Structure formats: structure tokens, C-alpha cells
Amino acid sequence: MTPQSAGAAKAGAAPIILREDHGPTAMLILNRPEARNSLSQAMIDTLTAEIAKAGADQNVRVLIIAANGPGFCAGHDMKEMTAHRADPDKGRAFFQHMFESCAKMMMSIVHLPKPVIAAVGGTASAAGAQLVASCDLAVASKQAQFATPGVNIGLFCSTPMVAISRNVTNKQAMEMLLPGDLITAQRAYEMGLINRVVDTETERHEAFQLAGKIASKSAYTLKIGKEAFYRQRELDLESAYRYTAQVMTENMLARDAEEGVSAFVEKREPKWEDR
């Protein structure tokens, strides 16, 4: 595993995002443990850039997002937001830019042509829960907790609601949004917010195990499959079937599908060319 530093940090300070490469899997690690990995504007900008780099890296087939410290991500940086209330416009321009850039970062995960797995070891609240919900898959330790607590401070978690409500049912989303209480990893699993609950401090290992299985597939097939999943979800039933029929036709004509079917018939392992 090769550790790398990512993101501009102040002189002498630790990078706010770390990257580790393990074969075809890259892991981005939120590294503001003293601030519970809250999403400052610098954190949002750096994470967006690092996600894009991983997407452009042909050696990377799967991306994992993890975090250092006891908290996965505490949401937006309230100290930074409060400081901008002193701006001439009371922070309006900053708040608008921050929420829009955060939404762009979340969408970059969805639009990334590679699977993204969240490895959650601590509490993910507000935009932190949004980050987990934006990933394609999520593995969490038994000690992980999740919340959308904005209602407790007079700031409804409206943007986190977008990702969370696309993972769970309406009433389950409201169960998180209206009381603002923490829920356990087990409850998050039951709701469908995460895929697996694992032993404490094993979430990264389990995420890498899952990533390894996914990385063995055709990258081309995963790319078109992920894109089709998110696009068809927003269509009505008839349109979704029409669209996915076209996707499968194009997929069937691809080199990797031809190879995969031939390998299945011939009872051998396929040799992917990712095209």
C-alpha cells in the first residue's frame, strides 16, 4: 500500500486528504481528526479534486473513502460558517458557494465511472451521512453512528436529505431528519443506508475485500452499469426499460461482453480489455 499526501495544507500542518493505493484500489482518507473531519471549504475542494484524479487514473478501478480519528465526518464546518456571518452580506455568498460546491462534490461520486465504497469507522452526521449515502456501497463498523441533526440547531439537513432519501424509504428518511437523533450502524443497515456492519476497526479491511472482488470485473462493464443504474432510477418504468434495453444492446456488442460470454461457454476465466 502506497501512502500519498493530497490537498494543500498550511505550512507544517498535515494534509487534509491522504491517499493510499493498494493495487487497483485507491483509498482517500479524510484527515482532519481534530475537527471530526468536518467539511471545510478547503476539504470540499480538495476531496472533489482527489475524486477527479482517481477517476482519471487508469490504474484505479475502485475508490474507497475513509477517515482518520473517532469521527467519520461531522458535516459542514460550523466554526467556518459562523465566522462568515461577519461578512457584509452576513455570509450569504459564502453559504451559497459552499453548499453548491458540496453538492458538486457529492454528485462527482455518483458520476464517477468507478464504484465508490465508504468505509465508516465513526460517526457520520449531516453532510457526513450525505457523503456515505452518495457512495455506491458502504461498510461500517459496529461503533459507527449516523445522524442528520441539523433540526437540533435550527438548520434542517436539506442537502443531506437529497442523498439519504434516495437510499431509504420516505418514512425512514423522515425518521432521521425530524428527530435528528443518532442511529446505530445496525439500524442504518436495516434502513438500507449501509451494506454491511463489521467488527470495530475492520471496516477498511472489509472495504478492500469488497473492492477486490469488484476490481476483478471489466471496468467498462462497471462504468456503463453504474451510469445506467443512476439514470434509470429517475425515469418512469416504461422509459427505464426502454433506456436499459438500449444500454444492454450496446453492452452486448462490446468486446468484454463478447469475451465474457465466450469464457462462460468455454468454462474459462475471461480476459478483460476494458472495452
N, C-alpha and C positions, 0 to 999 in steps of 0.2 A: 504494500500500500504506500503510495507516494503522497506525503502531505505538501500542500502548497498554500501560500497566503493569497488572499483575494481581497480587493477593496482598499481604498485609500484610508489610512489611519493617521491620526496625529503623530507627530514625532515621538517615538518611544512607546507608543500605545500598540496593543495587539490588534491585528486586522479584525474587522468586524464580521468578515466571512472567511472561513477556511475551506479549502477543497482537498479532498483525498481521492485518489484514483486507485481502483482495485480492478485490474483487467478491464472489462468492458463497462464497468460501473463506476460512476463518479458520485461522490457524496459532498454536498455543500453543507457546511456546519455554521449555524448562527452562533456568533461568538461575542455576545455582549452579556455574559452571565450576571454581571453586577447589576444590570438593568433588566434582568429576566428576559433578555433578548427582545426587548420591545422594538417595534418597527419605527425607528427614527427615519427622517427623510434620507439620510445617508445609507441606512440599512436597506431601505426600499430600493434606492437607486443601484446600490451595489449588488443586491440579490437579483434584480432584473438583469443587470449586465452579465452576471455569472450564469444565470439560466440560459441566456442567449449564447454565451460561449460554449456551454455544454451541448446545446442544440446543434451548434456548428461544428463541433468536434466529432469527426468521423470515427474516432476510437471509442466514443461513448455511446452505448446502446441503451442504458438505463440510468436514471438520475435518482439519487436519494437525498432528501432534505432532512437534516437532523439538527440538534442544538446542544451546546455545552451548558453545564450548570443545572440547577434544580428545576428551572422553568424552560419549557419548550419555546414559548413566545407569549408575552403578556399583552399583545396587541399594540396599539399605537403608543408612542412615547408621550405620555400626558405632561411631563415636565416641559418638553419641547413645545407642545401645543399651547400650554399655558403661557409660556414666555412670549409667544406671538400675539397674545391678547393686547400687548403693549404697542403693537403696530398701529399706524394711523387708521387703518381700516378695521381695527380690532381683531385682526388675524384672518379675515375673510379670504384674501388671496392665497395665503399660505394653506389654510384648511382645504380650500378647493383643489389646489395643486397636489397636496398630499393625498387626499382621498382618491383623486383621479389617477395619480401615479401608482398608488397601491392597487387600485383596480386593474391597471395595466399590467402590473407585476403578476397578479393572480391569474389574469387571462393568458399571460405568457406561458404559464404552466399548462393550462388547458390546451393551448395552441401548439405547444412543443411537440414535434413529431416523434417523441420518445416517451416511454412510460416514466412517470414520476411517482416515487414512493415516499411517504412521510414516515419517519422513524421517531416516535414520540416517547420521550422518557419522563417528562414532567408535565406541568400544567400548560394547556393551550387555551388562552382566553381571548375573547373578542376577535380581533384580526388574526390572532394566533390560531383560533379554531377555524377561521376562514381559510387560513393557509393549509391546514390539514384537509379541510373539505375540498379545496381546489386541486389537491393531488389526486392522481388516479387511484392510488391504493394507500392504505395507512396501517402501520403496525404500531401498537402502543404497549408500553409496559403496564403491569398491574397497578403501579402507583400513579400513572398518568390521570389527569383530570381535564375536563373540558367545560367551558362556560362562555356565555355571551352576557356578561354582567353590566353592559352599558346602562341598562334601565336603572341600576342602583345609583348611578351618578348623574342621571338626567340626560344621558346621551344614548339613545336607542341604537342597537347594533345593526343599523340598516344595511351597510355594505357587507358585513359578515353574513347577514341573513340571506343574501343572494346565493352564496355558495352552499351554505348549510341547507337551505330549503330545496336545493337540487340534489341533496344526498338523502334526506329523510322525508317523512310524510309531513303534511301541514301541521298536524297537532303535535307531532314530536318536535318540530322546529319551534312552535309556539311554547312548548314546554321548556325549551331552553331560553327563548327570547324574553318571555314575560316575567317569570320569577327572577331570572338572572343568576340562578344557583349553579354551583359546581355539580357536575355529574361524573360518576366514576367511569373508568375505562370499560368496565363490563356493561354499564348502561349505554355507553356510546356504541359499543359493539352491537348490543341488542337493537339500537335505533338504526344502525346501518351507517353511522358516521365513520367507523373504522372497520378494518377487515379482520384483524387478529389482536388478541390480548395475550401477551407473553410475559415470562418471568422478568422481574426487575433487572435492568442493565443488560438485557439480551435483545432489546429491540433493534439495535443496529445489526447485530449478527443475523437475526431473523430477516431483516430487510435485505441484507446482502444475499441470503439464501434464496429469497423470493426473486430478487433481481437476477441472480444467476440463471434461474430457470427461464425467466423471460428473455434474457440476453441470448439464449441459445436458439431463439426463433429468428425468422427472417426479419430484418429491420424494416424492409419495405412493407411487408405484411402488417407489422405492428403500426407503422406510420399511417397507412390508409385505414386500418381498423380503428385506431384511436380517433382519427378525424371523423370517420363515419359515425362512430358512437355518439360524439357530442353534437354533430349536425342533425342526425335523425331524431334525437331526443326533443328537438324544438319543433318538429314537423307533426302534422296530423298523421293518423295511421296510414291512410292511403298514400300520402306523399312520402312517408318514411319508407314504405315498401317499394315505391317506385324508385326512390333515390338509392336505396341499398341494393336493389336489383342491378342498377347500373354499376354501382361500386363493385359488386361481386363479378359482374361480367368482365370489367377491366382487370380485376384482380386475377381472374381465371386465365386471362391472356398473358399475364406477367410471367417472366422467366422462372421466378421462385415457386410459383404455383405449379407450373409445369414440372419442375424438378421435384417438388414435394409430393405431388400425386404419383409421379413415376417411382419415387423412392418408396412410397407406401405400397404400391402394387408389387414392386420388386423386393419388398421386405428388407430395405437397407436404410441407412441414415442419409438424410438429404444433405446436399452441399449447397448452402445458400450463397448467392451473389448479391443479395440485397437490391434486386431489381425485378 
